[in-house]
Amino acid sequence: MAACKAGRQHRTATRAVAQPTIKDEEYPLRISWDGILVDDTGLEGTQPHQDNILRQVREVLDLVWGDRAEAIEQEACEILGVRDLREYFRRPTDFFDDYLKRYTKSRRKAPIYWPLSTSSGSYTVWVYYHRLTDQTIYTIVNRYVEPKIAEVERAIAGIENDMATASGRQATQLRDRWQEAQAFLGELHDLRQELLRVAGLPYKPDLNDGVIINAAPLHRLFRHRQWAKDTRDCWERLERREHEWAHIAFTLWPERMREVCRRDRSIAIAHGLEALYEPASSSPGRRRRRQQG
């Protein structure tokens, strides 16, 4: 039943991504049309990335509230019980936890904004589900992670240069900064490695598969415990061949799925490969009995 349903959805749904009807220069807000934002305020917290999530939230507040924007932001923080909005977005038990509950119905969980984070959550890239393509991960690596790695490496080099002539308290402070920067750099390298691992599976999302199946290959990058567990469990079910109707299953294991399509007509239909289906022929003995009857 699920396979037939998936097959019908595949035939009727479209993968075309809607294009904006208003030119960027005419729109009152700057929009990341590729669906990617980042939690990046700069190493010193004074130079946020142009696609920084908090920066874009503040642009909305400025547009809507004008001179009252700062007061509205402070009031929101007080209501949410956080020091600042970045803290609210950054901690998995805050924004994403509340957001996940709102996008959960019965046992179906379908958040359409995903936070892909380093192990400590010191750096997070937010992805909008409906803008996912097979190039999204490469865009994240090339546009965000790689430049951030280069930025941190330059900062480390600068700290090392200062350490050469520092002494006393200044030397201690520089050494602490160096250690923090090195740890951050290591997390960024791990993030880059995991993103490229997933991209090379290969990762080709198909919105017809649903949210959790498309999120499953990325389960190691989610810090919210329940969402990480749910997506990991879904990934394991994919490996156990429990979601063979999913288009991502055919992308990941094409030879295995072609064999399944030869045996299972409903799965073959789901993947648009009904021609591969090979009906089982009756045995000679059964054919003779039918003829005698």
ABEGO torsion letter per residue (X at the ends): XAAAAAAAAAAABBABBBBBABBAAABABBBBAAGBBBBBAEAAGABBBAABAAAAAAAAAAAAAEAAAAAAAAAAAAAAGBABAAAAAABAABAAAAAAAAABBEABBBBABBBBBBAAGABBBBBBAAABBAAAAAAAAAAAAAAAAAAAAAAAAAAAAAAAABBEAAAAAAAAAAAAAAAAAAAAAAAAAAAAAAAAOBBBBBAAAEAAAAAAAAAAABABAAAAAAAAAAAAAAAAGABAABAAAAAABAAAAAAAAAABAAAAAAAGAAAABBBBBBBAAAAAAAAAX
